[in-house]
Amino acid sequence: MRFCLCLGEFLEVLTWSQLGIQRKACGMLNVNGYYDPLLAMADKAVAEGFLSDVHRNLLLSDEDPERLLDRLSNYSGASVDKRIGPQVR
C-alpha cells in the first residue's frame, strides 16, 4: 500500500492506474469533507465526458480510515480502455 505525501504524487499514481501500469485504486481520506471540491471536479469531468466512469471509479474516498482501507483491500480492478477518442453511444 502506498501513502502519498502530496496531491501531485497522488495524481501521478492515479494516472498509472488509468494507463494500466498498475491495477490498483487510489484512496483519499476525506476528513471533514476536505477533498469534496476535488471529488466534485472529478464527478463533473465524468458528466461533461472528459473522464470515463471506469477511471473515476479508480478514485476511492471515505471519511473513515478503516472503511477506506477495507475498500482499497477489496478493490478488484476493472479493465481499462486506454483508447482516446469519441465513444460510441
Backbone torsions as a table, in degrees:
resi	resn	phi	psi	omega
1	MET	NA	138.3	-177.2
2	ARG	-112.8	133.7	176.1
3	PHE	-112.2	122.3	-176.0
4	CYS	-93.4	149.4	-178.0
5	LEU	-95.1	-21.3	-178.8
6	CYS	-143.6	163.8	-177.8
7	LEU	-62.6	-38.4	179.7
8	GLY	-59.2	-44.6	177.6
9	GLU	-65.1	-40.5	179.3
10	PHE	-59.5	-47.6	-178.9
11	LEU	-66.8	-31.7	176.2
12	GLU	-64.1	-46.0	179.8
13	VAL	-66.1	-37.5	175.7
14	LEU	-61.8	-39.9	177.1
15	THR	-62.8	-38.4	176.4
16	TRP	-57.8	-40.0	178.3
17	SER	-66.4	-40.8	178.6
18	GLN	-62.3	-38.0	-178.0
19	LEU	-82.7	-8.2	179.9
20	GLY	84.1	10.6	177.1
21	ILE	-66.8	-33.8	173.2
22	GLN	-134.2	161.8	-178.2
23	ARG	-117.7	44.7	-177.6
24	LYS	-121.4	149.4	171.6
25	ALA	-81.3	164.6	176.7
26	CYS	-114.6	136.5	-176.3
27	GLY	-110.3	141.9	-179.6
28	MET	-126.5	117.6	177.0
29	LEU	-80.1	107.1	-171.1
30	ASN	-95.9	70.5	-176.9
31	VAL	-70.2	127.0	179.2
32	ASN	52.9	31.1	177.1
33	GLY	70.5	19.8	-176.4
34	TYR	-54.9	-40.9	-177.3
35	TYR	-93.7	8.8	179.0
36	ASP	-52.7	-45.0	179.1
37	PRO	-61.9	-38.2	178.6
38	LEU	-67.3	-41.9	178.5
39	LEU	-65.9	-38.0	177.2
40	ALA	-64.4	-37.7	177.7
41	MET	-63.8	-41.6	177.7
42	ALA	-63.8	-41.4	178.1
43	ASP	-64.3	-39.9	178.1
44	LYS	-66.3	-37.4	177.6
45	ALA	-61.3	-36.4	175.7
46	VAL	-66.7	-47.9	-178.4
47	ALA	-60.5	-33.8	-178.2
48	GLU	-88.9	-3.2	177.0
49	GLY	85.4	12.6	178.7
50	PHE	-88.8	-15.7	-177.3
51	LEU	-140.5	134.7	179.0
52	SER	-79.9	157.5	175.8
53	ASP	-59.1	-38.4	-179.1
54	VAL	-60.3	-43.9	179.6
55	HIS	-71.0	-36.8	177.8
56	ARG	-62.9	-35.9	-178.2
57	ASN	-72.4	-7.9	173.7
58	LEU	-74.5	-16.8	-178.0
59	LEU	-100.6	103.6	179.1
60	LEU	-98.7	143.2	176.7
61	SER	-143.8	152.8	177.4
62	ASP	-163.5	155.2	176.6
63	GLU	-86.4	-17.3	-178.0
64	ASP	-103.2	120.1	-176.3
65	PRO	-61.8	-39.9	-179.7
66	GLU	-64.0	-43.7	-179.7
67	ARG	-65.7	-41.1	178.5
68	LEU	-62.5	-43.8	178.2
69	LEU	-63.1	-38.6	175.9
70	ASP	-62.3	-44.7	179.6
71	ARG	-62.5	-41.2	178.0
72	LEU	-65.5	-40.9	179.9
73	SER	-65.8	-34.2	-176.8
74	ASN	-91.9	-0.2	-178.1
75	TYR	-67.7	131.1	172.6
76	SER	-118.2	120.4	-173.4
77	GLY	-63.0	138.5	175.7
78	ALA	-88.4	158.1	174.3
79	SER	-69.3	127.1	-175.9
80	VAL	-107.8	123.7	177.0
81	ASP	-84.9	119.9	-176.4
82	LYS	-90.2	-1.6	-178.3
83	ARG	-67.7	144.9	177.2
84	ILE	-111.8	134.6	177.2
85	GLY	149.9	177.4	-178.3
86	PRO	-66.4	143.6	178.9
87	GLN	-89.8	144.4	174.8
88	VAL	-81.8	127.1	-178.6
89	ARG	-112.2	NA	NA
